[in-house]
């Protein structure tokens, strides 16, 4: 298997220079215009001042001091009004987001395959209009050419004024660029197309504005066609950030795992990669201070920074300056490959949705912080509620280390979600968790996918790339019984949306063959909305068997955060005196 080079870069080699700033015209000097008295020279100017000038200046300064004292005296006598009490102030309002962005990683490297990008915005109920949505290859921001400075320049002519003055067209930052790979024209209909190919292919930036911003999502799916590594890899593109957790990586055996870093911002980013194994932090200077230039992508092969073979790893990406998109791809020879999704932040309880009924094997990987050990219960969510799998009821994780356990055929032919929670409610150590699951065909060929601790669906969540007869939705209620509305969008090439409501028992998991739009043509999106109860965690499995390999990938659905809370504010000039 051809391996990706350590810190392979795509994009410009360095940080672009700063554009030249605008010239500032000097204020003209000379006699004062007629009808305006000439300004007297300041006594502190270069010329000598007479005694009379000094005498006139002193009373002026004293008068100014008296005025200032009077102003501050009044402010002291009349202090600002007390702030309004919380109970009497207006409640925050809810507003739709006006801009949404995400980053997709470089297409998988070292294997031959085809990668597809899909973008979608669900229909909204807000008042926003206009806007655009697009996906484009990550590239450095354009830098205006510097103006030549060798030749002398004539004094600038006064700028024309009035309504007839010509104006240069301003670039619309909310419009799709001319070289966009995909463009979303309206909510409710997904768009799909090929990503760049090759080991030097860059990552992708996804942006939506205006009415296309609320709920905008992008998905990247790769079908690997090599006989040695046939499989399906997919992920939902995530916003650029400053910290990411991944659990379940490895550098042992036939594993070829690498981290993709993509910088779509206008400034360079500096990244540290921290690896944790069964003996704690793996210290390596090569993993610190990695610079990712604007508009560039880098891949870091984990064996080059892990100091030997480590069977189970937790990976923490820490961005010291700037922001990046980060994704981790795992390939296990002929046993399967997929993206390891970024985990929810460390928390005492982690819920991992999406275990298929035909899971052939499962391996759980858990990291605990350096401050404390973690003792955790392992529970499965079946069709009737939570239960502990026989023989694997708990796991102990030492402080700052990774622990792993093979759960085998843990689902026993029933769909499930997995929950980790403290064995003692008074000892709540935050952890990060990942789960590898394998599905095998009768001929012994298999594929793998990775699940991770996930946040609830919330009000609404979407996954963009679904195919006819290939998508299954897993819904787990981690709290009260819940009702979830599932909507299949129109197809990218046509079709009528379809909706279905699903009842989920408290602590239970339901598997739902995805509803499909009538007259489906192309790919479609799935949107889940929590109607009542919950909270609900959800995942979608895309299954595309090929060459006798049960190829599949699983993506969690997470709240699309299409709305934000806007606090009420009022004028209070007295704030400067507090």
N, C-alpha and C positions, 0 to 999 in steps of 0.2 A: 504494500500500500504506500503510495507516495505521500509523504508527510508534509504538512505545511511548515514553511521555514519559520524559525524563531523571529518574532517581531517583524513579520512580513508587512510591508507598508504598501498602501495604494493611495494615490493622491499626491499632492505636492510634497516636495522634500523639505520644505521649511516653512516658517511662519511668514506670511506676506508682510511687506513693509507698510508703515502707516501712510495713508494718503496725505498729500500736501494740503495744508490748511489754507483757507481763503485769505487773500491779501486784505490788509486793513488800510484804508485811505487815510492819510494824515489830514487833520483839520486845517483848512486854509488859514493863513495869517495875513495881517495887513490892517489898514485903517478901518475903524468901525464904520458901518454903513451910515449914510446920512439919516438924521432924525433920531439916532441912538447915541446917548452920551458915551464917551470913551471911558473904558475901565481904567481906574487908577492902579498904578503898580503896587503890588503887595510890598509891605515893609520887609518881607523875608526874601524878596527877589534879589537878583544879582546886583542891582544898583543900590547906592547908599540911601537910607531913609533919614529924613530930617527929624528934629525933635518934635515938631508938630505932628508928624505921622505917628510917632510912637505914642503921643498923648491921646490921639484920636482912637488908637487901637485898644488901649487899656479899658476905657469905659465900655467899648463894644463887647469885650470879653466878659466884663462884669455883668453887663445886661444879659448876655446869653446864659451865664451861670444862674442868674436870678430866675429866668424863665424855666430852665430845666429843673431847678429846685421846686418851683411852684407846681410843675407838672407831676413830679414824683411825689410831692406832698399830697396832692389830690388823690393820686393812686393809692397812697398809704392810708388816707382817711377813708377812701371808698374801695375796699378790697373787692376782688371779683366774686361774683355770686357763687355759692356752693354748687358743685356738680349735681345734676339730677340723680335721684335715687334709681337703682336698677329697676325697681318695680314700676316706676312711672315713665321710664323712657320707652321709646318705640322699639318694637321687636325688629331683629334683622330681617331683611327681605331676601328672597331667593332670586337669583339672576342666572341666565344661561351663560356658559362660557363663550367667549368670542374668538378664541384661538386655541387649537389643540395641535400638539406635535408629538411624534414618536420616532424612534430609530430602529431600523431593521439591520441585522448584522450582515457581514459578508456572506455570500452563498458558501455552502460547505466546501472545504478545501481538501485536496488530496484524493478525492473520489470523483468519478464522472457521473453526472446526473443533470436534471433540468429543474430549475427553480422558478416558481410562480409567485407573484405578488398579487394580493387582493385587498381592496380598500372599500369601506362602506360607512355610511352615516345613516342611522335609523331616522324615520320620519319624526319630527319634533312637534311640540305644541306651542312653542314660544313665538314671539313676534319678530325675531331676527329675520332679515332678508339679505339676499345677495351673498357674497363670499365665494370661496373656491376651495377645492381640495385637490391635492396632488401628491405624487411620489416621484422623487428624483434621486439620481445617484449622488451620494455624498461628495461634495466638491468644495474647494476653498472659495470663500466669498470673493467676488470680483473687487479688484483694487484699481481705482482710477489712475490713469497714467499721470506722472508728474509733469508739470508744465516746464518747458525749457527755460533756463534762467541766464544763459550766457549773453543773449542779445539784450541791449537796452530796451526798455519799454517806455512808451509815451504815457503821460498822465492819463488816468482813466477818465472817460467822458462821464458826465452825470447820467445816472440811470434814468430812463424815460419813466414818466409817471402818467397816471390817468388810465381810464378803462381801455384805451386802444393800445396800450403798451404790450409788445409781444412777450410771452412767457415760455420758458422751456418746459417741456412736458415732464412732470414728476413721475418717477417710477413707483408703481403701485406695489407696496410690499405684501398686499393681501391677494395678489393675482398669481396664478400659476406661472412658473417660468416657461420660456419657449421650449426648453429641452426636457420638460417633465416626462417621465417614463409612463405615468398613468395620470389621468385627470378625472376627478369625480365631479359630475355636472349637476346632480340633484340628489337629495336624500331619498332613501328607499330603494335604490338600485345599486348593487355592487358593480365594481369594475375590476377587471383582472387582466394580467399580461405577464410576459416573461421578465425575469430579473437579468442583470448582467451575469455572464458566465465566465469561468476561468479562475485560477488561483489568485490572480491579481485583481479580481472584480472588487469594487468598493462596496461599502454598506449603502443603505438607502435611507433618506430622510422623508418622513411623511408629515404633511401639514394640512390643516383645514381651518378656514376662517368663516366668520359670519354664520349663516344658517347651517353650514356644513360642519361646524366645529363641535356642537354637542353630540357626544356619543361616537365621534369618528374613531374608527379602528382600522388597523392594517394587519394582515396575516402573511407569513412567508412559509411556503411549503416546497420541499425538495424531494423528488423521486430519484434515488440512486439506482443506476442500471448496471453497475459492475457486478459480475458473478460473485466476486469475493466479498462484496459488501452491500448486496441488494437490501434496500430498506427505505423507510419513509421518515423524513425529518420535518417537523413543523413547529412554529411558535407564533405567538401574538407579539407584534413589535411593541416595545415599551418606551416610555418617555426617557429622555436623557436625564441623568441624575448624578449624584455624588457618592452613592454607596449601593452595592448589590451583594446579595448572599446566594451561594449555590451549594447544595449538599448532594453528594453522590458521585462526584468526579473520581477518577482513578488514574494511576500511571503504571499499574501492574498488568501482567499478562499481555494480551493483544490489544489493550486499550490504547487509543490514540485520541486524547482529549486536548482541545485547545480553546483558548479564550479569545473572543473577537471584541475589539475595542473600536468604536466608531465615533469620530468627533464631527458633528455637523454645525458646531458653533463657530463664531468669528474669532475666537482666541484659542491659543494652545491649552491643552489640559495636561496635568501631571498626575500619574496614576501609580499607586502601590497595590501589589497583589499579595494577599496574605493567605498562605495555605496551612491548614490544620489537619493533622493525621492522628493516629492512635497514640502518639507520644507527644502531642501538643503542636505548637507553632513550629513550622519548618522555616528557619531563618535563612534567607538567601538575598544578598545585596542585589543580584540581577533582577529581582522582582520589585525593586523599589525605584521610584523616580523615572518611570517610563513616560516619555513625552509623546503625546499624540497631537500632531499639528492640525490646524484648522482644515476641515474638509478632507481628512485622511482617515484611513482604516489600518489597524494593525492586528495581526494574529499572534498569540503567544502560546507556544506548545508547552503544556504543563510539565512534561518530563524534563525540560530544560531548566526549570526552576524548583523542582521538587526534591532534588538530592536523593535519587534512587527510587525504586519501585515502592509505591504506597497503595494499598488495596482500596482504601476508602478515604476520601478527602472532602473537607468543606473549604470553600473558596470565598474569600471576602475581598471585594474590589473597593478600594478606598481612593476617591478622587481628591487630591490635595488642592488643586486649583482647576477652575473650569468645570465642564460637565461632559460626560460621554454616555453613549449607549453601550451596554455590555451584555454579551450572551456567551454561553458555554456549550460547545458541541462535544458529544461523546460518541465514539465509534468502537465497537468491540468485535473486530474482525468480521467473521461471518455470522455472528450471533445477533447483530442488529446495531442500529445507530439512531440517535435523535438529539435534539437540543435539550439540555437540562434547564428547565425554566427557573428564573430568579424567584427566590423564596420570599414569602412575607417576612417582615422584620422579626427579629428574635422575640418570642413571647412564651409564657408558661404553657399555653394551650395551642397546639397546631393541628389543623384539620386538613387532610389531603384527600380530595375527591377524585373519583374516576377509575376505580379498580374494576376491570371487566370480569364477567363471570368465568371466562375461560383462561384466567391468569394461570400460567404454568409454574411460575416461580416469582418471588418478590424478595427484595433485599432492602431493609430499612437502615438509613444512615442518619445519625443524630449528632449535633455539636452542642456542647455546653460552654458557657463563657468562663474565662479564667478565674472569676471571683468565687464560683461555687459549683459543686457537683449537682447533678440532676437525677432524680429518681422518678420515673414516668410509667404510667399505666398505658398499655397498648390496647385499644378497643377498635372494633369494627362496627360500622353502621350497616346492618342488614335490612331486610324488608320490614322488620317489626321494631327495630330500635338497636341500641348499643349492646355489644357483648364482647367478652374477652376471648381471643383465640386460644384454644387449649395448647399448653406448652410454651406459649409466647405472651404471657400476661403482662410482662413488665420489661424495662430496660434501664440499666444504670450507666450514666455517662460521667466520667471524671472531669473535673474542672479544666477548661481549656483544651479538651481533647475530643476526639471523635470515637463513637461506638457504633457498631453495626451488628445486625442480626439477620440471618436468613429465615424468612417466614414461610418458605415453601409455597405449596398450593393453598394459600391462606383463605381464598374466597370460597372454596368448596362449591364451585359452580353457581355461585350467587353473586350478583353485583354488590359493591360495597364502597364505603369511604373509610378512611383510617383516621383515628384521633389519638393524639398523645396529650396526656394531662398529668398534673402532679399526683404522685401517690399520696402525698400529704398536702392538703390545701394550705397549710401554714408554711410550706417550703416550696415556693413558686419560683423556680429558676427559669429564666427565659432561654429558649432553645431554638435551633434551626434544624429542619428535618427535610429529608428527601427520600423517595422510594423508587427503586427500579422495578419495573414489572416486565415480564417476558411472556409472549404468546407463541405457541409452537404449533406447527402443522403435523399431520399424521406422518409425514416423511421425515420429521425431525428438524426441518428448517424453522428458523424462528426470527422474530424481530423484537426490539426492546423499546420501551418508552420510559420517561422519568416523570414522576409526580412530585409535587412540593407543597409545603404549607401555603394555604391560599386564604385570601380575604373573602368575605361574603359577597354575593351578587349585589346586595343592596337594592336600590330602586330599579336599576337596569344594567345589563351587561350583554355584550355581543361578541360573537366570533364570526369572522367574515367568510372564510373559505370552506364551503360544504358542497358535497357532490351527491348526485342522485343515488339513493340506496346505500350510501357509504358513511353516514353520520349517525352516531348514537349520543344522546345527551344523558348525563348522570347528575341527578339532583339529590343532595343530602341536606336534611334539616338538622342543624346542630343544636337547635333549641326546640321551640314549640312546633306543633303541626303547622304546615304551611301550604299556601296555594301559590302556584307560580304560573304565569302566563307566558307561553312560548310562541314566538312568531317567526315564521319563515318568510323571508323577504321575497320580492320578485327575483327572478333569475337575471344574471348579467345580460342574457340575450332575450329575455322575455319570460312571462309567467305572472300568475296572480297570487299575492301573498296569502298565507294560511296561518290560522291561530288556533292554539289548543291550550286549555287550562289543565294543570296537573295537581293532584292532591298528594302531599307527602306527610306521612306520619311523623310524630315527634321522634327524633333520633333515627329516622329511617332513611333509606336510599331507594330511589326509583330510577330505573333505566327506561329511556324513551327513545324509540326509533324516531329520528327527527322528522317532524311534519315537513312536507315538501309543497312548494307552490304548484298550483294547477297549471299545466302547460309549461312546465319548467324547461328553460333553454339556458344552458350555461351553469355557472356556480351560483349559490345563494348564501345569504347570511342568516344566522340564528340569533334571536334576541330573547333573553329571559328577563322577566320583570316579577319582583316579589309583590304579590297582591295582598297577602296577609300572613301573619305568623313568622316563623323563622327564628334566627337568621338562616339563610340557605347558601350553601357553597355548591358550585357546579363545575362540571368539566364536559368537554366534547371529545369523543373519540372519532377520528377519521380513519377508516379502514379501506385500503386499496390493495387487495391481494394481487401479486404478480410473480410469475415464474415460480409458482408453488411456495412462495414465501408470504406468510400472513402479515404483510406490511401494515403498520398502523402508527398513529401518533395521537397524543392526548394533550389538549390545552385547557387550562382552567379559565372560567369566565369570571371577571372581576368588575366591580362597580365602575361604570364608565365616567363617573364624576362629571356629568354634563352640566351640573348646576353648582353654584357656589353661594355661600351666605355672605351678604353685603351688610355690614353693620350700619346703623343710623348714625349720623354725625350732625352736629350743630355748631354754629359759630360761637367762639368763646375767646374774645381778645385778651381776657385776663390770664390765659394759660402761660403767657410769657413772663408773668410775675410769680408763678408758683415754683 
